[in-house]
Amino acid sequence: MYIKAALAFGTALALGACAPTPEQFESTPVLVETAQGTVTCQLYTLSQVTWDRSIHRPASMDVRTADTICRNEGQRIMDGGTPVLAPTVAAL
């Protein structure tokens, strides 16, 4: 009885440790120009847009709108569009 419970717990713990997180799929941020200003998007994988979100937006834009813009940009890139990558700084 206790062995089965221990094995079930151990299996659940091992599988939980393997669950992917969005951070494991982060891409280089992309820039999207809008009428209100530039939105910086963090896209995650080229097979879905569920995790795509804004990481910087104009002050006049709400988070929900910025996140929608980012998911739309992720879809555009999935459909073959070319991303506009945000400038990055090389690590020293």
Residue pairs with C-beta under 8 A, 6 or more apart in sequence:
22 44
22 51
25 44
25 45
25 51
26 42
26 44
27 42
27 43
27 44
27 45
28 85
28 86
28 88
29 40
29 41
29 42
29 43
29 55
29 85
29 86
30 40
30 41
30 43
30 73
30 77
30 83
30 84
30 85
30 86
31 38
31 39
31 40
31 41
31 84
31 85
31 86
32 38
32 39
32 40
32 41
32 69
32 70
32 73
32 84
34 58
34 61
34 69
36 58
36 60
36 61
37 57
37 58
37 60
37 61
38 56
38 58
39 54
39 56
39 57
39 58
39 61
39 66
39 69
39 70
40 54
40 55
40 56
40 57
40 86
41 52
41 53
41 54
41 55
41 69
41 70
41 73
41 74
42 52
42 53
42 54
42 55
42 70
43 49
43 52
43 70
43 73
43 74
43 77
43 83
44 51
44 52
44 74
45 51
46 77
46 78
47 78
49 71
49 74
49 75
49 78
52 67
52 70
52 71
52 73
52 74
53 67
53 70
53 71
54 63
54 66
54 67
54 69
54 70
57 63
57 65
57 66
73 83
77 83
